[in-house]
């Protein structure tokens, strides 16, 4: 059965490497027959939340929020791609997530974390896991950490390391299950 799994990217830096992981995972999900739209905070340019989407009177939410709400309501799961900023969740990711709540309810999530160093962003994944659960989209037990992302996946989103394909396959198997 085809699923809709938005891939929520967490970085807005001009030299961000996380887009590589997002492109790779989108391609992997699409190869399985799923819809995997990219949710990119660099393109959305959402303001800090003055109010959540649900707090706007019907029909008055900004267009970006309305489009995301429609996408999220028809989604089956969420895949979050996060960097590690100072051992934590990037502010752009938190901001992108914080505009919504009910739209996430009763849907699983999965965390792909990455870094330019050896730890693969796992120190950001732990607080993110708690955050996603609180929002109603608990994460699957598996993580997909990608250390040294700049070497692991090309700019086009092609893996350079054979281990990544096997790890990503198991990770996506668990999410789609």
C-alpha positions in Angstrom: 0.0 0.0 0.0 1.5 3.4 -0.9 2.1 5.7 2.0 2.5 9.5 2.2 5.7 10.2 4.3 6.8 13.9 4.4 10.5 14.2 4.8 11.0 17.1 7.2 14.5 18.6 6.9 15.9 20.5 9.9 18.6 22.9 8.6 18.5 26.2 6.8 22.3 26.9 6.7 23.5 27.9 3.2 26.1 25.1 3.2 23.9 22.5 4.8 24.7 18.9 4.0 21.5 17.4 5.4 19.8 18.0 2.0 21.8 15.1 0.7 20.3 12.7 3.3 16.8 14.1 2.6 17.2 13.6 -1.2 18.5 10.0 -0.7 15.7 9.1 1.7 13.1 10.6 -0.6 14.4 8.6 -3.5 14.4 5.4 -1.4 10.8 6.0 -0.3 9.7 6.8 -3.8 11.4 3.6 -5.1 9.1 1.7 -2.7 6.1 3.4 -4.3 5.5 6.0 -1.5 4.9 9.7 -1.8 7.7 11.6 0.0 7.4 15.3 -0.3 10.2 17.4 1.1 9.3 19.9 3.9 12.2 22.4 3.7 12.4 25.2 6.3 14.8 27.1 4.0 12.0 27.3 1.4 9.1 27.8 3.8 10.7 30.6 5.8 8.2 30.2 8.6 8.2 32.9 11.2 8.6 32.0 14.9 5.2 30.9 16.0 3.1 33.8 17.3 0.3 31.2 17.3 -0.1 27.6 16.2 -1.9 26.7 13.1 -4.9 25.6 15.1 -5.2 29.0 16.7 -5.9 30.8 13.5 -9.6 31.4 12.7 -10.6 29.1 9.8 -9.2 30.3 6.5 -6.9 32.9 8.0 -3.7 30.9 8.5 -0.7 31.9 6.3 -0.6 29.9 3.0 2.5 28.0 4.0 0.9 26.7 7.1 -2.4 25.9 5.3 -0.4 23.8 2.7 1.5 22.0 5.4 -1.7 21.3 7.4 -3.3 19.7 4.3 -0.2 17.6 3.7 0.2 16.5 7.3 -3.5 15.5 7.6 -3.2 13.1 4.7 0.2 11.8 5.9 0.7 8.2 7.2 4.1 8.9 8.9 6.8 11.5 9.1 10.6 11.1 8.5 12.7 13.8 10.2 16.2 14.5 9.0 18.1 16.4 11.7 21.6 17.8 12.1 23.1 18.2 15.5 23.6 21.7 16.7 25.4 22.0 20.0 24.2 18.5 21.0 20.6 19.4 20.3 17.9 19.9 17.8 18.4 22.7 15.2 16.2 25.7 15.8 14.8 25.6 12.2 13.5 22.1 12.8 11.9 22.9 16.1 10.3 26.0 14.6 9.0 24.0 11.6 7.5 21.3 13.9 6.1 23.7 16.6 3.4 25.3 14.3 1.3 22.1 14.5 0.1 19.5 16.9 -3.1 17.6 16.1 -1.9 17.1 12.5 0.8 14.8 13.9 -1.4 12.6 16.1 -1.4 8.9 15.8 1.3 8.7 13.1 4.7 7.2 13.6 7.9 9.1 12.9 11.4 8.1 12.1 14.6 10.0 12.7 17.6 10.2 10.4 20.4 12.2 12.2 23.7 13.2 10.7 26.8 15.2 11.4 30.1 16.1 9.7 31.8 14.2 12.5 32.0 10.7 13.9 28.8 10.6 16.0 26.2 11.0 13.3 24.0 13.4 15.1 22.8 10.9 17.7 23.0 13.5 20.5 20.3 15.5 18.7 18.2 12.4 18.1 17.6 11.7 21.8 15.8 15.1 22.6 14.1 15.0 19.2 12.7 11.5 20.1 11.1 12.9 23.2 9.8 16.0 21.4 8.2 13.9 18.6 6.5 11.6 21.2 5.1 14.6 23.0 3.7 15.9 19.7 1.8 12.6 19.1 4.1 11.0 16.5 6.3 8.7 18.5 9.5 7.6 16.6 10.2 4.1 15.7 13.0 2.4 17.7 15.5 2.4 14.9 17.5 5.5 14.1 19.5 6.2 10.9 22.6 8.0 12.0 24.9 9.1 9.2 28.4 10.2 10.4 30.6 12.2 8.1 27.6 12.8 5.8 29.7 14.9 3.5 31.5 11.7 2.5 28.6 9.2 2.9 26.2 10.7 0.3 27.0 12.8 -2.8 25.4 16.2 -3.4 23.0 14.4 -5.8 21.8 12.1 -3.0 23.7 9.0 -4.0 25.3 6.9 -1.2 29.1 6.6 -1.3 29.2 4.0 1.5 27.8 0.5 0.9 26.7 0.1 4.5 24.3 3.0 4.2 22.0 1.2 1.7 21.6 -1.8 4.1 21.0 0.4 7.1 18.6 2.7 5.3 16.7 -0.4 4.0 16.2 -1.8 7.5 15.2 1.7 8.8 12.6 2.2 6.1 11.3 -1.4 6.5 10.6 -0.6 10.1 8.9 2.7 9.4 6.7 1.3 6.7 5.8 -1.7 8.8 
